[in-house]
Amino acid sequence: MTIVPSGPMLVEGPVEIVTDDGVTHTSDRFVVAVCACRRSKRYPSYDTSHRRRVRE
């Protein structure tokens, strides 16, 4: 597992994640991005919907 600063946790797959409510989420991908802050619209998957935008 790799923790990305201000980002998701990258977990080598396949993975099976059980959330607090008992729901099991599975993925057979090589790497799975798991949301660490719980603000993702598709939690536990990381969806970049809340990523900070930097204006130049």
Secondary structure, DSSP 8 states (H G I E B T S, - for coil): -EE-TTS-EEEESSEEEE-TTS-EEEE-SSEEEE-SSS--TTTTB---TT------
